């Protein structure tokens, strides 16, 4: 995924998806620790405290914008629907090739 002339790694993209769709997330629940560091560096994620406990991350507004841009939509709900639809098409193609 390209953002501001920088390409996000697969780990960063997986982590961004997880944070936007399911965040905030505790460190142990993140798909990629290196992806988290990449997102923190780019301002797409922040470290936060949840109910008095540290070790959580959340997507920033910049991260949410990058998520929407990647999936070609303006709203998070539409971007999530586009991501799921795209994944379904890819899975169907793989199933048909393996049949």
matplotlib code that plots the C-alpha trace (Angstrom):
import matplotlib.pyplot as plt

x = [0.0, 1.4, 0.9, 2.7, 5.3, 6.0, 4.9, 3.6, 4.8, 2.4, 2.8, 1.9, -1.1, -2.4, -1.8, -3.6, -6.6, -6.7, -6.5, -9.1, -11.6, -11.0, -8.9, -7.7, -5.6, -3.2, 0.4, -0.1, -3.1, -1.4, -0.7, 2.8, 5.1, 7.3, 4.1, 3.1, 6.4, 6.1, 2.6, 3.7, 6.6, 4.2, 1.6, -1.0, -1.1, -0.6, 0.1, -2.7, -3.9, -7.1, -8.8, -5.5, -3.4, -0.7, 0.4, -2.4, -2.4, -5.1, -5.4, -5.2, -7.3, -4.4, -4.4, -8.1, -7.7, -4.9, -7.2, -10.0, -7.7, -6.2, -9.7, -10.9, -13.6, -14.3, -15.9, -14.5, -17.7, -17.6, -13.8, -14.4, -17.1, -14.9, -12.0, -14.3, -15.8, -12.3, -11.2, -14.3, -13.5, -9.9, -10.9, -13.4, -10.7, -8.3, -11.0, -11.9, -8.2, -7.8, -10.9]
y = [0.0, 3.4, 6.4, 9.7, 8.2, 5.4, 1.8, 0.0, -3.5, -6.4, -6.5, -2.8, -3.2, -6.2, -4.3, -1.2, -3.3, -4.9, -1.5, 0.2, -2.7, -4.1, -1.6, -0.6, -3.7, -5.0, -5.7, -9.4, -9.2, -7.3, -9.2, -7.7, -6.0, -4.6, -3.4, -1.6, 0.2, 1.3, 2.7, 4.5, 6.1, 7.2, 8.6, 6.1, 4.5, 5.6, 4.0, 4.4, 3.5, 1.4, 1.2, 2.0, -0.5, 0.4, -1.7, -0.9, 0.7, 2.4, 3.8, 7.5, 9.6, 9.5, 5.7, 5.5, 7.8, 5.5, 2.5, 4.1, 5.2, 1.7, 0.2, 3.0, 4.4, 7.5, 5.9, 3.1, 1.0, 1.2, 0.4, -2.6, -3.9, -3.4, -5.3, -8.2, -8.3, -8.3, -11.1, -13.2, -12.8, -13.8, -16.8, -17.9, -17.7, -19.8, -22.4, -22.7, -23.2, -25.9, -27.8]
z = [0.0, -1.0, 1.3, 1.1, -1.3, 1.2, 0.6, 3.7, 4.3, 4.4, 8.2, 8.5, 6.2, 8.2, 11.5, 10.1, 9.1, 12.5, 14.3, 12.2, 12.3, 15.8, 17.7, 20.1, 20.4, 23.0, 21.9, 22.0, 19.6, 16.8, 13.6, 13.3, 15.8, 13.1, 11.3, 14.5, 14.6, 11.0, 11.6, 14.8, 12.8, 10.1, 12.5, 11.5, 15.0, 18.6, 21.9, 24.3, 27.8, 28.2, 31.6, 33.3, 31.4, 28.9, 26.0, 23.6, 20.2, 18.2, 14.6, 14.2, 11.8, 9.4, 9.7, 9.0, 6.0, 4.6, 5.2, 3.3, 0.5, 0.1, -0.4, -2.6, -0.4, 1.7, 4.8, 7.0, 6.7, 2.9, 2.9, 5.1, 2.9, -0.2, 1.6, 2.5, -1.1, -2.6, -0.3, -1.2, -4.9, -4.4, -2.3, -4.9, -7.6, -5.5, -4.8, -8.5, -9.4, -6.8, -7.8]

ax = plt.figure().add_subplot(projection="3d")
ax.plot(x, y, z, "-o")
ax.set_aspect("equal")
plt.show()
